[in-house]
């Protein structure tokens, strides 16, 4: 929050006069924030940011003169600051939003395609919550990208426009097919999850993931990860078998859990109620992993606001899992990891870039033990 006063100072950037007016009104209704200006395109916004030095900006994806993605990329290179994207709920909108998160946007709100005024007012609580989170988020200047490589900043930095798959990781060798890795994340989690998954070999255990995300965006998220990873990444589907070498992402707006069917794990995807205000909820997934996977589980808690999943991660640990938690310095928001640590759920607290190597080393050791027993 700004040191110049108690209010979060926000600039709204959107080419729609109606959206600018609605967002300014929603922001100004809050006792702890103020819309200090609005801009109809990024070039106007650039001057306004220089003069007014806001705490947070909201940024439309598609605008005249310079689109929001180009502007965001330049902003995060030259003057990193917290940005909440205002996205359209379309397939292209979802793909562009994933790119914005990759470039360093803290979070996004999906604006409705019809009934804009009523729709944005219904989203008012979500919008101001995300602005509050953005105001305290750790945002970093993008590191320089080496040619042809993916850059994996610790949290929220920019990546190059064209990302290439990472070099192949050595295989783990024989592992129990009962092993499952469970990952939970929220704000900042899309890039944190990517940082973990791209470094896992093709024969990794099954991975189940809950990232807080609304309907319509997880399909693009899964497709993006699948194009970068050696494992297969997909949205979870009700009743499907959970297989090694695959990562399954909770569909936006649905609950995702594991169940046991004979010797197999299967996905349970349903329209259950929100848990800890979230749907999907990390708590739901981690509780099911504690119940059905027990000591064969590995838990990973990544960046995010709130406490979702912390209590269930402790249940996983009590059931015999080994748990990694992202450290504060590499988190965009340290809420969920902090709560997991305070619940006594963490076996190791590591920087984001060390989680995948530590996991691979642990799994490779387990593979060696399986091999030596045969």
Number of C-alpha atoms within 10 A of each C-alpha: 19 15 8 8 10 12 16 25 25 27 27 26 28 26 19 14 13 12 19 22 15 18 25 19 15 20 25 16 14 14 10 15 22 20 23 17 18 22 21 17 23 24 13 12 21 14 12 17 19 10 9 13 16 22 23 26 26 26 29 27 23 19 18 12 9 14 15 23 22 14 18 26 23 15 19 22 18 11 13 21 24 26 29 25 26 24 21 20 18 14 13 13 19 20 17 19 27 21 19 27 26 25 26 31 31 30 26 26 22 22 20 16 10 8 9 14 15 12 14 20 15 11 16 18 13 14 23 18 12 21 26 17 23 27 24 17 24 21 23 20 18 26 15 13 14 9 11 12 15 19 20 23 23 20 30 32 26 29 24 20 12 9 14 15 15 15 12 13 14 12 13 21 15 16 20 13 16 19 19 26 23 24 27 29 26 26 31 28 28 25 24 26 24 19 24 21 22 24 22 23 19 19 18 27 26 22 25 27 25 29 26 23 26 18 14 17 22 25 18 20 23 22 15 17 23 20 15 19 24 23 24 21 23 21 19 24 18 14 14 13 17 25 20 21 17 20 28 22 23 30 29 20 22 20 24 31 25 25 18 16 11 7 8 13 22 20 21 21 19 15 11 13 14 14 15 15 9 19 25 32 28 33 24 23 25 33 20 20 30 26 14 18 24 21 18 19 25 27 28 27 30 35 30 25 20 18 18 27 27 27 19 22 34 24 22 29 21 15 18 16 25 23 24 27 26 27 20 19 14 20 26 29 27 24 21 27 32 24 21 26 21 13 16 15 26 26 14 16 19 18 18 26 18 14 22 20 14 14 21 19 13 14 21 19 15 17 16 14 13 14 12 8 6 5
